Amino acid sequence: MQLDIRKPIGWLFSLIGVLLILQGLLGSASLQGAFLGLNIDIAWGLVMAAFGAAMLLLRW
């Protein structure tokens, strides 16, 4: 059996990405990091979730 690190990394980044997206959507407006009208939590959550999904797809 070979060690494939893409599975745990994929799950980790997917979970953190989803949590960031939820924080951006449900967090209070005073705590949201807004830069030029862009919610940083949602943007990075999407990036991290996409990276996690890519890792899980590459493992498959």
Contacts in CASP RR format, 6 or more apart in sequence:
PFRMAT RR
TARGET T0000
AUTHOR 0000-0000-0000
METHOD contacts of the structure
MODEL  1
MQLDIRKPIGWLFSLIGVLLILQGLLGSASLQGAFLGLNIDIAWGLVMAA
FGAAMLLLRW
4 59 0 8 1.000
6 55 0 8 1.000
6 56 0 8 1.000
6 58 0 8 1.000
6 59 0 8 1.000
7 55 0 8 1.000
7 56 0 8 1.000
7 59 0 8 1.000
9 52 0 8 1.000
9 55 0 8 1.000
10 51 0 8 1.000
10 52 0 8 1.000
10 53 0 8 1.000
10 55 0 8 1.000
10 56 0 8 1.000
10 59 0 8 1.000
11 52 0 8 1.000
11 56 0 8 1.000
12 52 0 8 1.000
13 48 0 8 1.000
13 49 0 8 1.000
13 51 0 8 1.000
13 52 0 8 1.000
13 55 0 8 1.000
14 48 0 8 1.000
14 49 0 8 1.000
14 52 0 8 1.000
14 53 0 8 1.000
14 56 0 8 1.000
16 45 0 8 1.000
16 48 0 8 1.000
17 44 0 8 1.000
17 45 0 8 1.000
17 46 0 8 1.000
17 48 0 8 1.000
17 49 0 8 1.000
18 45 0 8 1.000
18 49 0 8 1.000
20 41 0 8 1.000
20 42 0 8 1.000
20 44 0 8 1.000
20 45 0 8 1.000
20 48 0 8 1.000
21 41 0 8 1.000
21 42 0 8 1.000
21 45 0 8 1.000
21 46 0 8 1.000
21 49 0 8 1.000
23 41 0 8 1.000
24 32 0 8 1.000
24 39 0 8 1.000
24 41 0 8 1.000
24 42 0 8 1.000
25 42 0 8 1.000
32 39 0 8 1.000
32 40 0 8 1.000
32 41 0 8 1.000
33 39 0 8 1.000
33 40 0 8 1.000
33 41 0 8 1.000
34 40 0 8 1.000
END
